[in-house]
Amino acid sequence: MSFHSLKAVCFIPFLILPAAAQTAIRIDPAEGRLIQLTGPYRARVVPPVNLSDTSRLDSLIRAGNLYLTAQDAVALAIENNLDIEVQRYAPLLAKEILGRANAGGALRSVGLGVAQGPTSVSLTGVSINPGGTLGGGGGGVGSGGGIVTQLGPSIPSLDPTVSAFANFQHATSPQSNTFLTGTTSLVQNTRSFQGSYSQNFNFGLNAQASFSISHIAINSPSFNLNPYETGNVDVQVTQNLLSGFGRAVNTRNIRVQKNNVKVTDLQFKQQVITTVSAVLNLYWDLVSFNDDLRARQREVEASQNLLENNKKQVDLGAIAEIEITRAEAQVYASQQDLLVSQTNLLQQETVLKNALSRMGVVGANLANVHVIPLDRISIPAADALAPLDTLVDQALSQRVEIEEARLNIDSQKMNLTGIKSSLKPSLQAFAELTNNGLSGELTALGAALPGLSYLAGGAGNLLAEIFRRNYPNYSAGVSLSITIHNRAAQSDYVTSQLGLRQDELNLQKNVNQIHVDVRNAVIGLQQARARYVAAQKGHALQQQTLESDQKKMELGVAIPYQIVQDQQALASAISQETQALANYTHARIAFDQALGATLEVNHIAIGEALSGRVAQISVLPANLPAGGLR
């Protein structure tokens, strides 16, 4: 094993462990004894956000310079960018709302939309607003990414409920008629216990079973049983027959939220695509800004050399003194261009560093760190493009927006089933069965009466009476409620249908737009290549013109002013070539986005993006270029 291979292997833990430590996006289970029993009633905890960057960032800093390849910039964005970090919470949010839906709860609007990310500063002047966006655009669950509606019949709670009740009472009541109670002050001691179990079923049935028992002791001699126990077992069922009937109606939120979970995953993928594309644009613009800076530095050197040469020529009397003034004007103009280029570069570095660090430019002491791009913009000899129809088919199968739109239309149809159910009257069938019991100690009065010995006993006798159904009650019936005109339900149903039709048209609109996007991306790529070729040719011609005029001036044929003009034209040509190179990278990134191939082209695994850990190791070359503004 070579030294460099050994060094790379030894460096793996330093990259992986901090990355794992910083990924704190999870829900910790409740803690404590008897957790299986009490867990549903204990608070789970979401750990605080982690604002520490991965060790990859520190590993790429040397002597105050951050050395980056395009792939390193992508890896740092996936690990540290806050827009992606925000979206990592979205799948957990969606799954929690699914748990709520499984319990019969209403859906909640949660999550943030896709943030568009930072943009580059202007190549043509200093920008005072180089940064990206503070809020998100696009759609999150509840803001375009998923479906949340509460129209239609109420969805019952699908979590069973157990309740218990205990009551201890002492009551003393003065009596106005002693004939009935045999006492002037009736004292009653009561101990009551009740337990019930209720559950709703997703086809529209509600069932409830309860058991109650009371122990009563009274100081009246007029009772046949004293003390005595009374109790019952009661079973009630209610079934929706029209509105609210059926699993399709009562489980619609569950099925919709399952779609929303898929939409949330797609939204995270869209955020990764958007952020990676934005960071790549920043990176390649930084490369072009560095190229522009070097060109401006050469322009300043050339103009200063011309000024020195003109001064010598004036001293010799070979040229007029006005040529010194012209050369000085050229020096000042080129210095101004250099200053603008330096300022653009500094701003671009700030924007890029902010996108690659959780704490922005203040994190990892990035404020005074210069970003040195290690990759150069290279344009292939030819763009190997598949036929247009093939590219369109690829985009239709890979673009996130299409799959999101189809899932949302499917969810709208599920909701429409429930909304349609609300058009029906409310018709419920109900039934109730109650088994009663009574048992106690026979008083002297009760013992004298025939037929009461059956009631003598304690709680055991009471339970026997209940389960023998000695004293049953039965009831059954139907309940019908009809809303006259039913205008609200009619409006909800038709409005939802109209919204569904709009969504279907928007889906087709998106399909049409993808056709346009792909065609425009191909044209943009071809145009960018043609502009680069033209700019490259213009650069070469201006260089030849300058060299030719310099030779003429040495022979006394050309004047220094012509050289000044040639230098200005050459600087402009170099700037145009640099811009053309940057434009080609933008066109290529836009082409990948149009096809939905950004992740594939940049070798990004969505699992790595979701975990915030990129397996690829960043290794700096042995010979690093000098950094800093010159």
C-alpha positions, -999 to 999 in steps of 0.1 A, spaced: 0 0 0 14 34 -10 18 63 14 -10 83 -1 -34 53 0 -25 47 37 -30 84 44 -64 83 28 -75 52 47 -63 67 80 -83 98 73 -116 81 68 -126 80 105 -120 117 108 -144 124 80 -171 98 89 -173 102 127 -180 139 128 -205 136 100 -224 109 119 -222 130 150 -237 161 133 -266 142 119 -290 146 148 -322 147 128 -341 120 146 -368 114 172 -356 99 205 -380 75 222 -393 82 256 -372 70 285 -380 55 319 -392 22 334 -422 4 322 -417 21 289 -438 -4 270 -468 4 293 -463 42 297 -444 50 265 -475 63 246 -480 89 274 -444 101 277 -429 129 256 -405 119 228 -377 143 222 -363 159 190 -326 168 196 -316 204 191 -303 215 158 -266 209 152 -247 239 137 -213 222 135 -198 217 100 -184 183 90 -147 178 93 -144 178 55 -145 216 55 -115 219 79 -96 193 60 -97 214 28 -83 246 44 -46 252 42 -28 285 51 -59 306 50 -72 291 18 -101 268 11 -91 246 -18 -121 232 -36 -129 209 -65 -164 210 -79 -171 176 -64 -159 189 -30 -182 218 -32 -211 195 -39 -202 172 -10 -199 202 14 -233 215 2 -249 181 9 -233 179 43 -236 215 56 -261 235 35 -289 247 57 -316 246 30 -309 208 27 -307 205 64 -342 221 68 -356 196 43 -342 167 62 -368 172 88 -396 169 62 -397 131 60 -399 128 98 -427 154 98 -446 136 71 -443 103 90 -455 118 122 -486 132 104 -491 97 90 -492 84 125 -518 111 134 -539 101 104 -537 64 114 -553 75 147 -581 93 128 -566 127 134 -569 156 109 -539 162 86 -517 191 95 -500 216 72 -463 212 80 -429 218 64 -413 245 43 -411 248 5 -380 243 -16 -356 272 -12 -341 284 -44 -306 289 -30 -280 316 -35 -271 333 -68 -238 347 -81 -228 383 -81 -227 402 -114 -196 399 -136 -202 434 -149 -204 453 -116 -204 452 -79 -236 437 -65 -250 449 -32 -273 419 -28 -253 388 -37 -269 364 -13 -297 339 -18 -332 337 -3 -344 338 32 -376 319 27 -386 290 6 -404 289 -26 -420 260 -42 -442 236 -23 -442 219 10 -469 198 25 -496 224 28 -479 249 5 -481 230 -28 -461 198 -21 -489 178 -5 -526 178 0 -544 189 32 -581 192 33 -607 186 60 -639 186 39 -664 158 40 -677 138 69 -657 139 101 -632 111 104 -637 92 137 -609 86 161 -594 52 154 -575 48 187 -595 28 212 -604 46 245 -605 31 280 -620 51 308 -625 45 345 -646 63 371 -647 60 409 -669 80 432 -673 79 470 -702 99 485 -718 106 518 -751 123 517 -774 134 546 -809 146 537 -836 159 561 -869 142 555 -903 158 555 -922 125 554 -910 98 577 -936 73 564 -915 66 533 -880 65 549 -887 58 585 -863 85 596 -861 123 598 -826 123 585 -817 100 556 -780 91 554 -767 74 523 -731 62 517 -723 53 482 -693 38 465 -695 37 427 -671 23 401 -675 24 363 -652 13 334 -658 16 297 -641 7 264 -650 24 231 -637 21 196 -645 34 161 -641 12 131 -630 26 97 -662 14 80 -683 37 101 -692 17 132 -689 30 167 -690 5 196 -689 10 233 -691 -14 262 -693 -3 299 -696 -19 333 -708 -1 364 -714 -12 400 -724 8 431 -725 -2 468 -752 17 487 -758 18 525 -788 37 539 -800 43 574 -837 38 565 -856 8 579 -880 9 550 -857 -7 524 -859 -44 517 -822 -46 509 -797 -27 529 -768 -24 521 -771 -34 485 -752 -35 452 -766 -24 419 -748 -26 385 -751 -33 348 -732 -42 316 -741 -20 287 -732 -24 250 -740 3 224 -734 2 187 -740 29 161 -735 24 123 -734 51 96 -755 39 67 -752 69 43 -729 98 50 -697 86 67 -702 50 55 -673 29 42 -636 25 45 -629 47 14 -645 76 33 -631 71 67 -595 61 57 -590 88 31 -567 109 53 -544 78 58 -541 72 21 -537 109 13 -509 112 39 -491 81 25 -490 100 -8 -478 131 11 -450 111 25 -439 102 -10 -443 139 -20 -421 149 9 -394 125 -2 -396 140 -37 -395 175 -23 -363 166 -5 -349 153 -37 -359 186 -54 -342 206 -27 -309 186 -32 -311 192 -70 -318 229 -65 -291 234 -40 -265 214 -59 -272 232 -91 -270 266 -73 -236 256 -57 -222 244 -90 -232 277 -106 -215 295 -77 -184 274 -81 -180 278 -119 -187 315 -116 -159 317 -90 -136 300 -115 -145 325 -142 -141 354 -117 -106 341 -110 -99 340 -147 -113 375 -151 -91 387 -123 -60 373 -139 -69 389 -172 -74 423 -154 -41 419 -137 -24 413 -171 -43 443 -184 -29 465 -156 6 452 -161 4 459 -199 -9 494 -194 18 502 -168 44 489 -192 30 510 -219 31 541 -196 67 534 -188 76 529 -224 58 561 -234 77 581 -208 109 569 -222 98 577 -258 88 612 -247 122 617 -231 138 607 -263 115 630 -283 101 601 -303 64 608 -294 43 636 -282 38 642 -244 0 636 -249 7 599 -252 18 598 -215 -16 612 -206 -34 586 -227 -13 558 -212 -21 571 -177 -58 571 -185 -55 535 -197 -37 526 -164 -65 542 -143 -92 525 -164 -75 491 -161 -70 496 -124 -107 503 -120 -115 471 -139 -92 452 -116 -109 467 -85 -143 457 -98 -130 422 -106 -114 418 -71 -146 430 -54 -167 406 -75 -144 378 -65 -146 386 -28 -184 388 -29 -186 355 -48 -163 338 -22 -186 351 5 -218 337 -12 -201 303 -18 -187 300 18 -222 309 32 -237 281 11 -211 255 23 -212 261 60 -239 259 86 -226 290 104 -220 309 72 -188 329 69 -184 331 107 -182 293 109 -148 275 109 -131 310 108 -142 313 71 -144 351 72 -108 356 62 -104 324 42 -100 327 4 -116 301 -18 -93 286 -44 -110 265 -71 -89 236 -82 -110 227 -113 -109 245 -146 -137 250 -170 -133 227 -199 -156 224 -228 -158 190 -245 -151 188 -282 -187 179 -288 -219 175 -268 -230 139 -272 -268 145 -270 -294 118 -275 -323 125 -299 -347 151 -287 -376 127 -282 -354 105 -261 -344 134 -240 -380 145 -235 -390 110 -224 -361 109 -200 -372 142 -185 -408 131 -182 -397 100 -163 -372 117 -140 -385 152 -133 -397 154 -97 -425 179 -105 -444 154 -127 -444 127 -101 -455 151 -74 -484 164 -95 -496 129 -102 -495 120 -65 -514 151 -56 -541 144 -82 -544 109 -68 -548 125 -33 -575 149 -46 -595 120 -60 -593 102 -26 -606 134 -9 -633 137 -35 -647 103 -23 -651 117 12 -666 150 0 -691 131 -21 -702 112 9 -712 144 26 -739 149 0 -758 120 15 -782 124 44 -771 113 78 -787 79 85 -776 59 115 -787 26 129 -782 20 166 -788 -7 191 -782 -10 229 -782 -40 252 -781 -36 290 -780 -64 316 -789 -51 351 -784 -66 385 -794 -60 421 -781 -78 452 -778 -70 489 -786 -80 525 -822 -87 533 -836 -65 561 -863 -77 585 -889 -61 562 -874 -78 532 -872 -112 548 -909 -111 556 -918 -107 519 -919 -137 497 -897 -139 465 -869 -116 476 -844 -143 486 -833 -144 450 -817 -109 456 -799 -119 488 -761 -119 484 -731 -98 476 -712 -87 445 -709 -123 433 -747 -127 432 -749 -93 414 -725 -105 387 -744 -138 383 -776 -119 377 -759 -97 351 -744 -125 331 -776 -147 335 -793 -117 320 -821 -118 346 -830 -81 340 -822 -73 303 -830 -40 285 -831 -38 247 -834 -9 223 -828 -4 186 -836 23 161 -826 45 133 -818 82 132 -822 102 100 -811 138 94 -816 156 61 -802 190 53 -827 210 32 -811 224 0 -777 209 11 -760 239 -5 -727 237 15 -721 200 6 -730 207 -31 -706 236 -32 -678 216 -16 -682 187 -40 -684 208 -71 -655 231 -59 -633 201 -53 -641 187 -88 -632 221 -103 -600 221 -84 -592 186 -96 -598 196 -132 -574 225 -127 -548 202 -113 -552 178 -142 -547 208 -166 -517 220 -147 -502 185 -150 -505 187 -187 -492 222 -185 -461 208 -167 -457 181 -193 -458 208 -220 -434 229 -201 -409 200 -198 -410 197 -236 -402 234 -238 -375 231 -211 -357 203 -228 -357 220 -262 -346 253 -247 -319 235 -227 -305 219 -259 -307 251 -277 -291 269 -248 -262 244 -247 -257 248 -285 -258 286 -282 -234 286 -253 -209 265 -273 -213 288 -303 -207 319 -282 -177 304 -266 -162 295 -300 -169 330 -312 -154 346 -281 -124 324 -283 -119 334 -319 -124 370 -310 -97 367 -282 -72 352 -306 -78 379 -333 -75 407 -307 -43 392 -295 -29 390 -330 -40 426 -336 -22 439 -305 10 420 -313 9 433 -349 4 469 -338 32 466 -312 56 455 -339 44 484 -361 50 508 -332 85 495 -328 90 502 -365 75 537 -361 44 529 -382 18 528 -354 11 553 -327 9 545 -289 -28 554 -289 -35 525 -312 -18 502 -287 -41 516 -259 -71 508 -280 -58 473 -288 -53 466 -251 -88 477 -243 -102 456 -270 -81 426 -259 -93 430 -223 -129 431 -235 -124 400 -256 -108 381 -227 -137 391 -205 -162 379 -231 -144 346 -234 -145 342 -196 -182 350 -195 -188 326 -224 -171 298 -205 -193 306 -174 -223 306 -196 -215 272 -209 -214 258 -174 -247 274 -166 -262 259 -198 -249 225 -189 -262 227 -153 -296 239 -167 -296 210 -192 -291 185 -164 -319 201 -144 -342 200 -174 -336 163 -178 -339 156 -140 -304 141 -142 -285 164 -118 -280 138 -91 -269 111 -115 -245 134 -133 -229 145 -101 -228 110 -86 -251 119 -57 -269 91 -38 -301 103 -23 -295 81 8 -262 99 14 -280 133 10 -307 123 34 -282 111 61 -259 141 55 -229 119 50 -210 117 17 -188 87 15 -164 101 -11 -132 113 6 -118 147 -2 -80 146 -9 -60 177 -18 -32 174 -44 4 175 -33 11 208 -51 -14 235 -42 -17 268 -61 -10 300 -43 -40 318 -29 -52 352 -21 -59 383 -42 -28 396 -59 
